[in-house]
Amino acid sequence: EHILTYFRLPIVITVIFLAVIGYYAIHLATVKDVALSVVCMNTHADSEAVENLAAGFAEEAEIDPKEYEVQIATDFMLDSEDPSMDYTSMQAVDVRIAANAVDLLAGDLNIATVYFYREVYEDLNRVLTEQQKAKYAEYFLYMDMAVMRLMSDEEGETIRLPDPTKPEEMEEPVPVALLVNGDSIFADACYRNMSNGIAIGIVVNAKNLENALAFLDHIMQ
């Protein structure tokens, strides 16, 4: 009994240590690399449809589900008039982008327009193929670089953002997103009953650019 008491603490510590090691070994053995990360702001999502969308794209893109996963996150709600009012959600989106954990960023047209001027969207002219540019030109959504510079020069001032569907009214229009049809598989899964338009674009530091481009093709069919 004396010997058991003497060795009890080391035994407990050893058991706990082995349990922790075992947990992380299992975690590392089962964790999957991310083949594509899509973040959707202000969604009206159907969880089953979202899962089906991810699985359908993975199958079409020949992504091995045993090794990779397609992530479509739909739990970010922000006020398009003042996203800073929803600090937790805004910070969560920004942290993901800063950590290179977002490839595509989607949202209703109002919040997406706000994010166009947060310098997180890639210029589509630089990342789309020539074939994609020709195919999706009519769906381009734009930001105005002249307005971006004005916002930088007049920080703190309220500046009216231009209509992203009207590049002809901008000084320096740059295409940064696509307008998704309301009857698309993407809208059906993530933005049901949305009436003000859905935008999706590639994030400037996207890690999985090839899959991001393929996903745009998948949802714009």
C-alpha positions in Angstrom: 0.0 0.0 0.0 2.9 2.3 0.8 4.5 1.6 -2.5 1.2 2.2 -4.4 0.8 5.5 -2.6 4.3 6.5 -3.5 3.9 5.8 -7.2 0.3 7.0 -7.5 1.1 10.6 -8.6 3.7 9.6 -11.2 1.3 7.0 -12.6 -1.6 9.5 -12.8 0.7 12.0 -14.6 1.9 9.3 -17.0 -1.7 8.3 -17.8 -2.7 11.9 -18.4 0.4 12.5 -20.6 -0.3 9.4 -22.7 -4.0 10.4 -23.0 -3.0 13.9 -24.3 -0.4 12.4 -26.7 -3.0 10.0 -27.9 -5.6 12.8 -28.5 -3.2 14.9 -30.6 -2.1 11.8 -32.5 -5.7 11.0 -33.4 -6.3 14.7 -34.2 -3.3 14.9 -36.5 -4.3 11.6 -38.2 -7.8 12.7 -38.9 -7.5 16.5 -39.6 -7.8 17.3 -43.3 -6.1 20.0 -45.4 -8.4 22.7 -46.7 -8.9 22.6 -50.4 -11.1 25.7 -50.5 -12.5 28.1 -47.9 -15.6 30.2 -48.6 -16.9 32.7 -46.1 -20.4 33.9 -46.5 -21.6 37.1 -44.8 -25.3 37.8 -44.0 -26.6 34.5 -45.2 -30.0 32.8 -45.2 -28.5 29.3 -45.4 -29.8 25.8 -45.5 -27.2 23.6 -43.7 -28.0 20.5 -45.7 -27.9 22.4 -49.0 -24.5 23.9 -48.0 -23.1 20.5 -47.3 -24.4 19.3 -50.6 -22.9 22.3 -52.4 -19.5 21.6 -50.8 -19.7 17.9 -51.6 -20.8 18.5 -55.2 -18.0 20.9 -55.9 -15.4 18.5 -54.3 -16.7 15.7 -56.6 -16.6 17.9 -59.7 -13.1 19.2 -58.9 -11.9 15.7 -58.1 -10.9 16.7 -54.5 -10.3 13.6 -52.4 -12.7 14.0 -49.4 -10.5 11.7 -47.3 -7.6 14.1 -47.4 -9.1 17.5 -48.1 -12.2 19.4 -47.2 -14.2 22.2 -48.8 -15.3 24.7 -46.1 -18.3 27.0 -46.6 -18.8 29.1 -43.5 -22.2 30.8 -43.1 -22.3 32.2 -39.6 -21.2 35.8 -40.1 -23.9 38.5 -39.7 -22.9 42.2 -40.2 -24.7 45.5 -40.4 -24.1 46.9 -43.9 -24.6 50.4 -42.7 -21.9 50.1 -40.0 -20.1 46.7 -39.8 -18.2 47.9 -36.8 -21.4 47.6 -34.8 -21.1 43.8 -35.2 -17.6 43.8 -33.9 -17.3 40.1 -33.1 -18.4 39.0 -36.6 -16.3 41.7 -38.4 -13.3 40.7 -36.3 -13.8 37.0 -37.1 -14.0 37.7 -40.8 -10.9 40.0 -40.7 -8.9 37.5 -38.6 -9.6 34.7 -41.1 -8.6 36.8 -44.0 -5.4 38.0 -42.2 -4.6 34.3 -41.5 -4.8 33.3 -45.2 -7.8 31.2 -44.2 -10.3 32.6 -46.8 -10.3 32.1 -50.5 -13.7 33.5 -51.5 -15.7 36.1 -49.7 -19.4 36.4 -50.3 -22.2 38.6 -49.0 -25.4 40.4 -49.9 -24.7 43.3 -52.2 -24.8 45.9 -49.4 -22.2 44.3 -47.1 -20.1 43.2 -50.0 -19.9 46.8 -51.3 -18.6 47.9 -47.9 -15.9 45.2 -48.0 -14.9 46.2 -51.6 -13.4 49.3 -49.9 -11.6 47.4 -47.2 -9.0 46.2 -49.7 -9.7 42.5 -49.3 -10.9 41.6 -52.8 -8.6 40.7 -55.7 -8.8 42.5 -59.1 -10.6 40.0 -61.3 -8.7 41.2 -64.3 -5.6 39.8 -62.7 -6.9 36.4 -61.6 -9.6 35.3 -64.0 -8.7 33.5 -67.2 -9.4 35.2 -70.5 -12.2 32.8 -71.1 -13.7 33.5 -67.6 -13.4 37.3 -68.2 -15.4 37.0 -71.4 -17.9 34.6 -69.9 -18.6 36.6 -66.7 -18.1 40.2 -67.8 -21.8 40.9 -67.6 -21.8 39.8 -63.9 -18.8 42.0 -62.8 -19.2 44.1 -59.8 -16.9 47.1 -59.4 -15.2 49.3 -56.9 -13.8 52.8 -57.8 -10.2 53.2 -57.0 -10.7 57.0 -57.0 -13.1 56.6 -54.2 -10.7 54.4 -52.3 -8.0 57.1 -52.5 -10.5 59.7 -51.4 -11.4 57.5 -48.4 -7.7 57.2 -47.5 -7.2 61.0 -47.8 -10.4 61.9 -45.8 -10.3 59.3 -43.1 -13.2 59.7 -40.7 -15.4 61.4 -43.3 -18.6 59.8 -44.5 -18.3 59.0 -48.2 -21.1 57.6 -50.3 -20.0 54.4 -52.0 -20.9 54.1 -55.7 -23.3 51.5 -57.1 -21.0 48.5 -57.9 -23.2 47.6 -60.8 -22.6 50.9 -62.6 -18.9 51.2 -63.6 -19.8 53.9 -66.1 -20.5 56.2 -63.2 -17.0 55.6 -61.7 -13.7 57.3 -62.4 -11.5 54.2 -62.1 -13.7 51.1 -62.0 -12.0 47.8 -61.1 -13.9 44.5 -61.2 -13.6 42.8 -57.8 -16.6 40.4 -57.6 -19.3 38.6 -59.5 -23.1 39.1 -59.1 -24.6 35.7 -58.5 -28.0 34.8 -59.9 -30.7 34.2 -57.3 -31.6 30.9 -58.8 -28.0 29.5 -58.7 -27.0 26.5 -56.6 -25.0 28.9 -54.4 -27.9 31.2 -53.7 -30.2 28.2 -53.1 -27.8 26.9 -50.4 -26.5 30.1 -48.8 -28.7 33.0 -49.7 -32.3 31.8 -49.9 -35.0 34.5 -50.4 -32.4 37.2 -50.8 -33.7 40.1 -52.9 -30.9 42.6 -53.0 -28.3 40.6 -54.9 -25.4 38.3 -53.9 -21.7 39.1 -54.5 -18.7 36.7 -54.4 -15.1 37.5 -55.0 -11.6 36.2 -54.5 -9.7 37.4 -51.5 -6.3 39.0 -52.2 -4.3 36.5 -50.3 -6.2 33.4 -51.3 -4.2 30.2 -50.8 -6.3 28.0 -53.1 -6.7 30.2 -56.2 -7.1 27.4 -58.6 -9.9 25.9 -56.6 -11.5 29.3 -56.0 -11.6 29.9 -59.8 -13.1 26.4 -60.3 -15.8 27.1 -57.6 -16.8 30.3 -59.4 -17.3 28.2 -62.6 -19.3 25.7 -60.5 -21.8 28.2 -59.1 -22.1 30.4 -62.2 -23.2 27.6 -64.5 
